[in-house]
Amino acid sequence: MTATDLTAGSGSADGLRATGLRRSFPHPGGDVDVLRGVDVTVGAGELVTIAGRSGSGKSTLLALLSGFDTADAGSVLIAGEPVTADVPWQRCALLPQALGLVQELTAGENVALPLRLRHVPDSEVIATTTELLAALRLDGLSDRYPPELSFGQQQRVALARALAPHPTVLVADEPTAHLDAGTVPAVLSVLRAHADGGGAVLVATHDDAVHAIADRRLDLTGGVIARVPDTHGGTVAENVLR
Ligand SMILES: Nc1ncnc2c1ncn2[C@@H]1O[C@H](COP(=O)(O)OP(=O)(O)OP(=O)(O)O)[C@@H](O)[C@H]1O
């Protein structure tokens, strides 16, 4: 097995395929090379996690994968097509750490936004929004504005918004970071369901509970990605179930 085989994983080209990503940032003491040639593939139907110490570049990588930032070198393809800054949410949705909820819209309106922008019929918008808010244990909070919600509640609203257009690729940055133990299972359940329904899901996380539901776990260290070795020859999820 070559290094490329190891880091690329088993995902098909239907999902996300990033190759040779490099990103540096200028600093007074000289450029900092955060990503030094990252290869990631997440196939349709796969949930892959990325671990890595704080500052290792996970958020930087997710921004490149979702078109929010541009790599100095390398390519990102979704279902075989290059990612651009205006990639539609139904092709790639990002749940960023900063959430990016529209403060002037209610929770329900935020979730509905990607569907409204695509002129999805009202009945479908209402059904999807209601279903996602319930799945994420946000029933009864649909009419609240973001400042009237806890950060953990806002985080789940942002996840619901990312999922609403049924994106081909979902990229989530620390989706359980601000949740209590009681609400984590709901988030894990919708992430897993999105992958099981054919989505490609990539999650940056420090949370072992998220790694436990992953098909594969990657580690970002020294600006490159490696799959975390396991002792059983199976996936992380398979080994947790042993
Ligand atoms: N816009 C920027 N300008 C300069 N440096 C940046 C910029 N964005 C990120 N960095 C630097 O890139 C490195 C990686 O940051 P990043 O936020 O991607 O790490 P992370 O792995 O997501 O960390 P955490 O787990 O704490 O969220 C850090 O050293 C950070 O200071």
PDBQT file of the ligand as one rigid body, heavy atoms in Angstrom, charges set to zero:
ROOT
HETATM    1  N1  LIG A 301      -6.413  33.841   8.260  1.00  0.00    +0.000 N 
HETATM    2  C1  LIG A 301      -5.311  33.431   8.897  1.00  0.00    +0.000 A 
HETATM    3  N2  LIG A 301      -4.217  34.203   8.937  1.00  0.00    +0.000 NA
HETATM    4  C2  LIG A 301      -3.088  33.789   9.552  1.00  0.00    +0.000 A 
HETATM    5  N3  LIG A 301      -2.964  32.610  10.183  1.00  0.00    +0.000 NA
HETATM    6  C3  LIG A 301      -4.035  31.797  10.187  1.00  0.00    +0.000 A 
HETATM    7  C4  LIG A 301      -5.261  32.154   9.550  1.00  0.00    +0.000 A 
HETATM    8  N4  LIG A 301      -6.143  31.136   9.717  1.00  0.00    +0.000 NA
HETATM    9  C5  LIG A 301      -5.502  30.182  10.433  1.00  0.00    +0.000 A 
HETATM   10  N5  LIG A 301      -4.236  30.579  10.707  1.00  0.00    +0.000 N 
HETATM   11  C6  LIG A 301      -3.239  29.780  11.431  1.00  0.00    +0.000 C 
HETATM   12  O1  LIG A 301      -3.277  28.481  10.861  1.00  0.00    +0.000 OA
HETATM   13  C7  LIG A 301      -3.079  27.502  11.879  1.00  0.00    +0.000 C 
HETATM   14  C8  LIG A 301      -4.205  26.490  11.816  1.00  0.00    +0.000 C 
HETATM   15  O2  LIG A 301      -5.408  27.096  12.286  1.00  0.00    +0.000 OA
HETATM   16  P1  LIG A 301      -6.790  26.286  12.274  1.00  0.00    +0.000 P 
HETATM   17  O3  LIG A 301      -7.829  27.199  12.808  1.00  0.00    +0.000 OA
HETATM   18  O4  LIG A 301      -6.993  25.738  10.924  1.00  0.00    +0.000 OA
HETATM   19  O5  LIG A 301      -6.477  25.113  13.306  1.00  0.00    +0.000 OA
HETATM   20  P2  LIG A 301      -7.462  23.997  13.931  1.00  0.00    +0.000 P 
HETATM   21  O6  LIG A 301      -6.773  22.687  13.789  1.00  0.00    +0.000 OA
HETATM   22  O7  LIG A 301      -8.809  24.127  13.315  1.00  0.00    +0.000 OA
HETATM   23  O8  LIG A 301      -7.510  24.431  15.445  1.00  0.00    +0.000 OA
HETATM   24  P3  LIG A 301      -8.664  24.200  16.577  1.00  0.00    +0.000 P 
HETATM   25  O9  LIG A 301      -8.715  22.714  16.864  1.00  0.00    +0.000 OA
HETATM   26  O10 LIG A 301      -8.153  24.994  17.739  1.00  0.00    +0.000 OA
HETATM   27  O11 LIG A 301      -9.957  24.737  16.022  1.00  0.00    +0.000 OA
HETATM   28  C9  LIG A 301      -2.963  28.246  13.195  1.00  0.00    +0.000 C 
HETATM   29  O12 LIG A 301      -1.601  28.378  13.536  1.00  0.00    +0.000 OA
HETATM   30  C10 LIG A 301      -3.578  29.590  12.896  1.00  0.00    +0.000 C 
HETATM   31  O13 LIG A 301      -2.992  30.596  13.679  1.00  0.00    +0.000 OA
ENDROOT
TORSDOF 0
